[in-house]
């Protein structure tokens, strides 16, 4: 019975997270309308969030002490399998929607030949195939391979490949500097958000929070630094002038993402100065730690959905 309450909380959190992502994807589409595609925004947001959670669930056990790591890997297996499956379906759907968009036909009229041509003959299609392959490999490795530390590291690597697969094409990679900056920005954001999600989905007791939260805090500091540097370089490379931040749909969406990122940084700093000391000394209960994590994850979900909108628009 002790694990029933956390399980219920997690199911409610997942349902609430899905609603937040959906609402943020709609808002992202509205900011760039009529330029963007609502269907593409929604599918891409789901694929991105599932990929981020998959990566985070593989990384989270590596933050724990060696003697407890196997237990956390085992506890992450079920949510990782589910996240990988959602990621695979969403990634396939994203590729199909992108193929229909490129062919200027509805999805219902998209033929297999056209889809294959898009996937094989275009850079965006090949990047999509890489994402599909990474998601499928995560599913197979999690479901079939022994859940050992080396296998878990491979899964984490596959997750990182899948997260960055979709940013190796598009406008940013017209510039090597811009492309590298956005790839670093994307991976840092995925590690930060995904690992916090991994903590919520696997950590149950106050003692586990006391062990893992300081490690996550150190990881998040590096992630935030890389996220800010990469995002700034990428934005400067993309935008022609500051006026575009409000004069274009892409700029308005980027401005919204910057505002959400600022909220996240402030929230993360507050948690680091208030929540972290309490958790480290066992003064914060598991319920408090989980609640603080969920609040931060809700803002992260908005940022991820806005980022998916940016990628679909740019």
Secondary structure, 3 states (H helix, E strand, C coil): CCCHHHHHHHHHHHHHHHHHHHHHHHHHHHHHCCCCCHHHHHHHHHHHHHHHHHHHHHHHHHHCCHHHHHHHHHHHHHHHHHHHHHHHHHHHHHHHHHHHHHHCCCHHHCCHHHHHHHHHHCHHHHHHHHHHHHHHHHHHHHHHCCCCHHHHHHHHHHHHHHHHHCCCCCHHHHCHHHHHHHHHHHHHHHHHHHHHHHHHHHCCCHHHHHHHHHHHHHHHHHHHHHHHHHHHHHHHHHCCCCCHHHHCHHHHHHHHHHHHHHHHHHHHHHHHHHHHHHHHCCCCCHHHHHHHHHHHHHHHHHHHHHHHHHHHHC
